[in-house]
Amino acid sequence: MAVAMKVALHSAAPRLGDVAANVTRVREALQGDDELVVFPELFLTGYNIGDDVQRLAFKDRDERLVPLMEACEQHGTHLVVGAPHTPRRGLTYNGALCIDDAGAVNWVHKRALPTFTTFREALFFARGEKQTPWFTRFGALGVGICYDLYFPEIQRRQALEEADVLLNISASPSSSRRFFEALLPARAIENACFSLYSNNVGAQDGLVFWGGSQAWGPRGELLGRAEAYEEGVVRVDLDLDDVEAAREFRPTLRDAGPGGLGEGDLEPVEAHGAGAPDR
């Protein structure tokens, strides 16, 4: 029997610093028949809020998350949304909040922290550790955050650890649009995985985000794309059986796995520094 998943990828503009308003917006989006709802990087606080990140960051068992946990359980929905996460005092991560359809919370932390040109993430966030896939009733999802997409070893590791869907939540400005639109289908093709993307849209304190949330199939075919520079949502139905067919057509994971090509090249990378490329 085919395993299908209804996905809603939002291009959205948060209210900077207004956690209650952003939580309400996400909760309202969970009330449809979508099975996976995705909002962009740091959406619950806004991306460009400087030192307020630590003040607004979410702790484990944070009461502000209860409405989202209850909505996911009530509507049978999975959620991924960006938010700063402080699991212990003095250590804050740029996080992807993942809530399953039973209301259980999981966090994935951004590994590649851009600290160049206008970006200063390493000043506010600790670097995340290994990004293991998030296992759901649909299967495993590899979750990454924005600049993580530039490091193919991160997504390859997730695919080798059973992820059939690679998801990136982002705060990508207009200057980076062409890079993301090239990398998203590339990650799909090289891993024979679905490649999903949700991006901020609009202006946030000097940065203009281009939106353009989109979905790619495991052979690199475009499944849907939201209009650039506009708020909106792109909905796609993923047939996860397509992954098996794609991997028979191009057995990249077979050839990259144990004993294959690149086995020694999948260790963590340093993702920030003065010489890093544009985000």
Backbone torsions as a table, in degrees:
resi	resn	phi	psi	omega
1	MET	NA	133.3	-179.6
2	ALA	-65.5	141.2	174.7
3	VAL	-101.8	115.3	-178.2
4	ALA	-116.0	154.6	-179.8
5	MET	-142.7	126.6	176.3
6	LYS	-88.1	120.1	-173.2
7	VAL	-118.3	138.3	174.5
8	ALA	-122.0	115.7	-177.8
9	LEU	-107.5	116.5	-173.6
10	HIS	-96.5	133.7	161.4
11	SER	-98.8	115.9	-168.4
12	ALA	-146.5	153.0	177.8
13	ALA	-111.8	113.1	178.4
14	PRO	-76.0	165.7	169.1
15	ARG	-89.3	119.2	-174.4
16	LEU	-61.3	122.5	176.1
17	GLY	78.0	-2.8	-176.3
18	ASP	-102.1	80.5	-175.3
19	VAL	-61.4	-43.0	-177.1
20	ALA	-59.9	-43.9	-180.0
21	ALA	-65.7	-39.9	-179.0
22	ASN	-69.9	-39.2	175.7
23	VAL	-61.7	-42.8	179.6
24	THR	-61.0	-42.8	179.6
25	ARG	-62.4	-43.6	178.9
26	VAL	-65.3	-43.2	179.9
27	ARG	-58.5	-41.9	179.2
28	GLU	-64.1	-33.5	179.4
29	ALA	-71.3	-15.9	-178.9
30	LEU	-84.9	-1.6	-171.5
31	GLN	-89.8	0.1	177.7
32	GLY	-89.1	-158.0	-179.2
33	ASP	-102.5	14.4	175.5
34	ASP	-67.5	144.3	-179.4
35	GLU	-99.6	-21.1	172.5
36	LEU	-137.3	119.5	178.9
37	VAL	-112.7	132.8	-174.5
38	VAL	-129.9	129.7	174.3
39	PHE	-120.1	161.2	-169.8
40	PRO	-72.6	-179.6	179.2
41	GLU	-58.7	132.0	176.5
42	LEU	52.4	30.9	-175.5
43	PHE	-65.5	-33.9	-174.5
44	LEU	-69.5	-17.4	177.1
45	THR	-118.6	-21.3	-164.6
46	GLY	93.6	149.5	-175.1
47	TYR	-78.5	-51.7	-167.2
48	ASN	-97.2	70.2	-176.6
49	ILE	-117.7	8.0	172.4
50	GLY	57.7	-133.2	-174.8
51	ASP	-65.7	-15.0	178.6
52	ASP	-68.7	-11.1	178.9
53	VAL	-55.0	-49.0	-177.4
54	GLN	-65.6	-38.6	-179.1
55	ARG	-66.6	-35.9	-175.0
56	LEU	-95.3	-5.6	-174.6
57	ALA	-60.5	150.4	-178.8
58	PHE	-90.2	136.2	174.8
59	LYS	-96.7	168.0	171.9
60	ASP	-63.6	143.2	-178.6
61	ARG	56.8	43.5	-179.0
62	ASP	-81.2	127.0	-177.6
63	GLU	-61.7	-26.5	-179.6
64	ARG	-67.0	-16.8	-179.8
65	LEU	-90.1	-10.7	-175.8
66	VAL	-57.1	-43.7	178.7
67	PRO	-59.1	-35.3	179.4
68	LEU	-73.5	-40.3	177.8
69	MET	-62.3	-44.2	-179.5
70	GLU	-66.4	-39.5	-179.9
71	ALA	-66.4	-40.6	177.8
72	CYS	-61.1	-44.1	179.7
73	GLU	-67.7	-42.1	-177.2
74	GLN	-64.9	-39.1	-173.7
75	HIS	-102.8	1.5	179.1
76	GLY	65.3	39.6	-172.9
77	THR	-115.5	146.2	170.0
78	HIS	-99.8	145.1	-177.1
79	LEU	-131.5	137.7	166.0
80	VAL	-128.2	125.8	179.9
81	VAL	-149.0	144.5	-177.7
82	GLY	-80.4	140.9	179.0
83	ALA	-164.5	147.3	172.5
84	PRO	-71.2	142.2	-174.7
85	HIS	-129.9	125.6	176.0
86	THR	-116.3	90.2	-178.5
87	PRO	-72.6	-21.9	173.5
88	ARG	-150.5	158.1	-170.5
89	ARG	-55.8	130.7	174.9
90	GLY	83.0	7.7	-177.5
91	LEU	-136.2	105.0	-176.9
92	THR	-115.7	137.4	179.2
93	TYR	-116.9	151.2	165.9
94	ASN	-79.0	109.3	-166.9
95	GLY	-115.8	157.8	166.6
96	ALA	-109.7	114.3	177.5
97	LEU	-82.4	121.5	-179.6
98	CYS	-117.4	119.7	179.7
99	ILE	-121.4	128.0	-178.2
100	ASP	-90.8	-178.0	-173.7
101	ASP	-76.5	1.8	170.5
102	ALA	-104.4	2.3	-179.8
103	GLY	85.3	8.6	179.9
104	ALA	-80.3	140.5	-174.0
105	VAL	-103.4	136.8	172.1
106	ASN	-135.4	145.6	178.3
107	TRP	-117.8	139.7	169.6
108	VAL	-119.2	134.8	-174.5
109	HIS	-109.2	140.4	179.8
110	LYS	-65.7	135.5	-179.0
111	ARG	-97.7	-43.1	-174.2
112	ALA	-93.6	105.4	-174.7
113	LEU	-101.5	107.9	-179.8
114	PRO	-69.8	129.0	178.1
115	THR	-139.5	73.8	-177.3
116	PHE	-163.1	163.4	-173.7
117	THR	44.1	-118.2	-177.3
118	THR	-89.5	0.4	-173.9
119	PHE	-98.5	137.4	-175.5
120	ARG	-137.2	37.3	-171.5
121	GLU	-64.1	-35.0	-178.6
122	ALA	-67.8	-13.9	175.2
123	LEU	-76.8	-22.2	-174.1
124	PHE	-113.4	-23.0	-171.5
125	PHE	-125.3	149.0	168.1
126	ALA	-82.7	151.9	178.5
127	ARG	-76.2	131.0	-179.8
128	GLY	-69.3	161.9	176.8
129	GLU	-92.7	-164.7	-175.7
130	LYS	-54.3	133.2	-178.3
131	GLN	-95.1	86.4	178.3
132	THR	-74.1	150.8	180.0
133	PRO	-60.8	153.8	175.4
134	TRP	-95.5	116.7	-175.7
135	PHE	-92.1	125.3	-178.9
136	THR	-125.4	178.2	178.5
137	ARG	-68.6	-15.3	176.3
138	PHE	-87.6	-15.2	-173.7
139	GLY	127.3	-163.8	-173.6
140	ALA	-95.4	135.3	175.0
141	LEU	-114.7	129.3	172.1
142	GLY	-89.9	117.7	-175.8
143	VAL	-108.5	130.0	175.1
144	GLY	-135.1	170.0	-175.1
145	ILE	-129.3	113.1	170.1
146	CYS	47.7	-104.3	-173.0
147	TYR	-61.2	-18.1	173.3
148	ASP	-54.4	-29.7	-176.1
149	LEU	-63.2	-23.6	-177.7
150	TYR	-73.9	-8.9	-175.1
151	PHE	-116.0	93.8	-171.3
152	PRO	-62.4	-22.4	179.6
153	GLU	-64.7	-27.9	179.0
154	ILE	-66.1	-49.9	180.0
155	GLN	-69.8	-34.0	178.1
156	ARG	-63.4	-42.2	178.0
157	ARG	-60.9	-43.1	178.9
158	GLN	-63.0	-42.1	179.3
159	ALA	-64.1	-39.9	177.5
160	LEU	-67.9	-21.1	177.5
161	GLU	-98.6	28.5	166.9
162	GLU	92.1	2.7	177.7
163	ALA	-70.2	128.5	173.3
164	ASP	-102.2	-13.7	178.9
165	VAL	-126.8	128.4	176.2
166	LEU	-110.4	122.1	-173.4
167	LEU	-119.9	132.4	177.5
168	ASN	-125.3	123.2	172.2
169	ILE	-102.8	141.6	-161.7
170	SER	-143.2	155.8	164.9
171	ALA	-127.2	69.6	-175.5
172	SER	-95.1	123.0	177.4
173	PRO	-79.1	171.3	-175.5
174	SER	-59.6	-31.3	-179.1
175	SER	-65.6	-18.6	-178.3
176	SER	-103.3	0.4	-173.4
177	ARG	-54.3	-47.9	-174.9
178	ARG	-64.2	-29.9	178.9
179	PHE	-69.2	-47.3	-179.2
180	PHE	-64.4	-39.1	-178.7
181	GLU	-69.7	-19.6	172.6
182	ALA	-84.7	-40.3	-173.9
183	LEU	-74.8	-34.1	-175.6
184	LEU	-61.0	-49.7	176.0
185	PRO	-68.5	-29.6	177.8
186	ALA	-62.9	-43.2	178.9
187	ARG	-64.8	-34.3	176.4
188	ALA	-64.4	-48.8	-174.8
189	ILE	-66.6	-46.1	-172.8
190	GLU	-71.5	-20.2	178.6
191	ASN	-112.5	-1.6	-174.4
192	ALA	48.7	51.6	179.9
193	CYS	-127.0	158.5	165.1
194	PHE	-68.8	142.5	179.5
195	SER	-123.7	115.9	-174.4
196	LEU	-118.1	149.2	-173.0
197	TYR	-145.3	133.8	175.0
198	SER	-132.2	125.2	-172.3
199	ASN	-126.9	147.7	170.7
200	ASN	-62.3	157.9	177.3
201	VAL	-138.3	149.4	177.3
202	GLY	93.5	-177.7	-176.0
203	ALA	-93.4	138.4	173.6
204	GLN	-136.9	98.8	173.7
205	ASP	48.9	55.3	173.8
206	GLY	97.5	-16.0	176.2
207	LEU	-102.6	140.6	177.0
208	VAL	-116.5	117.0	-178.1
209	PHE	-95.4	141.8	-168.4
210	TRP	-95.9	-1.7	178.6
211	GLY	65.1	-124.6	174.7
212	GLY	69.4	31.7	178.1
213	SER	-52.7	142.8	-170.8
214	GLN	-157.7	165.2	-179.2
215	ALA	-136.8	138.2	179.4
216	TRP	-125.2	142.5	178.1
217	GLY	-82.5	170.7	-173.0
218	PRO	-71.6	-4.7	170.2
219	ARG	-107.7	12.0	177.6
220	GLY	85.3	19.9	178.9
221	GLU	-90.4	136.6	179.5
222	LEU	-72.8	125.3	-179.9
223	LEU	-99.5	-24.6	179.8
224	GLY	174.8	148.7	-179.2
225	ARG	-147.9	133.8	174.9
226	ALA	-77.9	157.2	176.9
227	GLU	-63.7	137.5	177.2
228	ALA	-69.5	146.4	175.3
229	TYR	63.7	19.7	176.7
230	GLU	-133.7	143.7	171.0
231	GLU	-68.6	145.0	179.4
232	GLY	172.0	-178.3	-179.3
233	VAL	-139.7	136.5	174.1
234	VAL	-108.7	128.5	-179.3
235	ARG	-111.6	133.0	179.3
236	VAL	-138.1	149.8	172.9
237	ASP	-104.0	118.6	-179.8
238	LEU	-95.9	124.4	171.3
239	ASP	-96.4	102.8	-172.6
240	LEU	-68.2	-15.5	173.8
241	ASP	-66.4	-18.3	177.8
242	ASP	-63.9	-24.4	-179.9
243	VAL	-64.9	-43.6	-179.8
244	GLU	-60.5	-43.9	179.2
245	ALA	-63.3	-40.3	-179.9
246	ALA	-65.1	-36.3	-178.1
247	ARG	-77.9	-20.0	170.1
248	GLU	-74.7	-36.9	-179.5
249	PHE	-69.5	-42.6	177.0
250	ARG	-136.4	97.4	-173.5
251	PRO	-81.4	58.8	-175.3
252	THR	-65.8	-38.6	-179.4
253	LEU	-70.7	-37.1	175.5
254	ARG	-58.1	-42.7	-175.0
255	ASP	-83.0	-9.8	178.3
256	ALA	-106.8	-5.7	-176.2
257	GLY	-77.5	-162.7	-178.4
258	PRO	-52.5	126.0	-179.1
259	GLY	83.9	-3.8	-177.1
260	GLY	-99.6	-165.4	-179.1
261	LEU	-69.5	142.9	170.6
262	GLY	75.4	11.2	-175.7
263	GLU	-60.0	-33.7	-178.3
264	GLY	-89.0	3.5	-173.8
265	ASP	-108.4	20.4	-173.9
266	LEU	-109.2	19.7	179.3
267	GLU	-81.0	161.7	179.5
268	PRO	-57.8	152.0	-179.4
269	VAL	-119.1	153.0	170.4
270	GLU	-79.7	124.5	-169.0
271	ALA	-113.6	13.0	-179.8
272	HIS	-140.8	159.6	179.6
273	GLY	150.7	168.9	-174.0
274	ALA	-63.6	-28.2	-176.4
275	GLY	-93.4	8.9	-177.9
276	ALA	-69.2	148.8	-179.4
277	PRO	-74.2	171.7	177.2
278	ASP	-60.6	145.1	-174.0
279	ARG	-75.7	NA	NA
